Amino acid sequence: MTITEANPGYKGYKYVGTRLIRPDGLEKVTGKARFAADLNLAGQLHGAVVRSPHAHARIVSIDTSRAEAMPGVKSVITGDDFPSVDPGHRQYDMCVNIIARDKVFYEGHAVAAVAASTLEQARAAAAAVEVEYEALQAVLTIDEAMADDAPVLHSHMLTRGAEPPAEAPSNVASVTRFSGGDLEAGFAEADFVVEREFSTKPVHQGYIEPHACVADTGQDGHTTIWCSSQGHFNVRSSTATLLGWENTRIKVVPAEIGGGFGGKTTIYLEPLAAALSSQAGRPVKMVMTRSEVFRATGPAPCAKIRVKFGARSDGAIVAADAHLIYSNGAYQGAGGMLGAMTVFESYKIPNFAVEALDVVVNTARSAAYRAPAAPLTAFATETVLDEIAEELGIDAMDLRLKNAVKEGDPSTMGFPLARVGFAECLEAIRSHPHFSAPLGPNQGRGLAAGYWFNIGESSSAIVNLNEDGTATVVTGSPDIGGSRASMALMAAEELGIDPHDIRPVVGDTEAVGFTDITEGSRATFATGRAVVEACRNMVIELRGRAATMMEAEVGDIDWVDGHAVYTGDGDSEGKEPLSLAVIAGKAKRTGGPLTATGSLEAHGAGPSFTVHLCDVEVDPETGVVSIVRYTAAQDAGTAIHPSYVEGQIQGGVAQGVGWALNEEYIYDSDGVMENPGFLDYRVPVASDLPMIDAVIVEVPNPAHPYGVRGVGEAGIVPPIPAVANAIHSATGCRIRDLPMSPVRVLEAITAAGARANGG
């Protein structure tokens, strides 16, 4: 279902907005697609990592002699084999997270690695590495980290943004503050004030493919790395930093990626594999086990959130205050800053203040997970808005429409918003049949909205025309959501040729210009703009070649539907339209190969808004929550490939529902993870979800030639509060701690019953 704002030319697009079969689809469904773990090179060794069993400990000694003497072992490395890194270095945390030096900071922290002829030999040798630890007190929760007597994890870490500046180290990594208006006056104006607290747990991104790579160092010292990642240029630079090498010494080839969702924006194995390969002089392959993925890679951070809202009796929100604390694992993160940027962004609030803290604890360093931090702020904001609507006797939809931001309204950070589609998403849900459908026994309906700001950053693209008129489009953005098909569609629209005649390729770090990570919903927006720029440069070249062939001035040649057309005032005899294929076929005689590039630092990404409606059924005897109906409306700007937009929306809903109801990292008192696998870490499966109705709203982004807004992030933001509001609708219970598991829901129902009976 698609709702399209009046968009001049939209109906005239020939290819944009169609549902092209994804170019990589056949290889993936037949099993021919090559992921990093599928690659095997001649003479290849296998790597295994020695990981800490402690959440917090000092490394007294590491003895690798037994491992080095074992059969098949060709290389053993520890932190001593890497250059020392100054704590002030901007990538210090990344470097010491890859392999520990003096201390380990979480269970699973790498302390050594081994390469051997077989995987069994490598694992046996890893088990033979003798590490002596001095166990230290583990700091596992936000409250423990902020206690006055808490052990300080990092002696060099002074709180960034502290006022006055921090003079002593602590576990508070940073403080972020935003404010506007007069908060005290705003609350004085309010007729109703509500303050609530929320808590969440770390959750995993749930990608199916574990982290994997192959590194091959040649005799000249140059290393080629094949890996599954969301950004192979980042793999190159980060690996070079850790090894103390120049970037030019490393080439990274992107493999297919079996899911990332933000969890593969960083590195874990690549520097270890490169160091082992360099030492052994042979290729080294490393693949994490599922347990390693859970224990040693980044989950989304957990948080404690307190919000306070003030509203007038007519429903206008006049004041809001938020205190956010994010636990980013053992090293500094961006959870607090991103939470501060998203907590109030969907609504016009004249008086507000936000304070956000990032703290460190002895768990794996957190990583991005689709709209990082925003699902947790939405959990707080959107459930409290429902309480306000209930208290004031205002429909929850009307309350949101009354306060929704629109074009020109200032963001939390002060800049005015460009054209946005939040109100259109709200109206799309209100007009949907789901909104007024009847509910059954023990069922409830929840409404929630979400926001993500989206990013642009650097992208590059190359367009090469073949002699038969087909084209190759090379970009540097790993395809994690169908972006190759979107690139082909935009290139086809610009060049005027069939998208099936375009082969979209993700180039390695030596084949295409620098491109930032595929994250922040940037690929179709930013890399798409680079593709459009390259195609437009190609059209300029094609017009010039056609002018030569027609013996005309280039200014008299237009490009129309894949053809060079003479539009001058002179004699048109012998100047019939020339197709792209004809021009390409004669390229040797008109100047040589036809190639064009596009590169840019993209700005104006344009925020994305989404509104979700969720129906649940709650079993009052067990507390089990079933999702019975779900509808999500999201502003895509322009849906280049509607099927992939729908898939992004549906995927975000599925992950958000899992986050709401079941998912959490469980640690014992020593900081050892107790559920490091999909058997005990419960993600939704097909039988847990109904068909999710994705409604695409199209309010074009003026900063993109086709109006694109990123869509990959926003879909995960509203499900948690939508489910929470639906549970309240069904049971009368407000649950403010995640996950809303059967045990927690049943406890709330039981407590509510006891209160009703005077208990």
VENJO-V699323 format. One line per field, one symbol per residue. psi: psi as a letter, one per 20 degrees, with the letter a starting at -180 (. if undefined). A space follows every 50 residues. Layout:
psi=???
//
This chain:
psi=ppppqoopigiiphhpirmppphjgghghijiporhiippqpjprpqqpp qpiqhoqpogqpojggghiqpipiqpqahijqqqpphiqhkggggihgpq ehqqjqpippirqqprhrhghghghhhipoppqoprppoirggghjqhjp ppgoiioqopjqorqpiqqajohqpppqrqbogghghhhqhppppqqqqr qqqqhkqhprpqrppoprhjiqppppqorinhhhggggggghikrqhiip pppprqplqgkhikiaqghghggggggghhkqqppppqrhghgghjrorq qrqpppqpqpqrhjipoiqqppopopojbirqajggghghiihjiiqooh oqppppqpqqrmrqpqrqnolphhhhhhggghhhhhgggghikqphghgg hhjpqrpiqqrhjiqqqaprkghhgghhghiqhhhjqqqaqjqrpqqqrq qphqrfapqqqpppprijirqpoprjopojkjhgghghghgggghkrphi jpopqoqaiiiqrpprqnrklighfghhhhgggghhhghggghgghgghi lrqhijpqooljqpppjriapjpjlqqprhggghhkhhijiaqoqqrpqr oprkhpqpqqpqppprppoihijpppohqpppppojepognhhhgghggh gggghhgggghhpqppqaijjppillqihhooqqrhiiqrppooooponq oijphjjpqqihghhigihghggghhgghhijpppjpqqmrgghghgggg hhhghhjj.
//
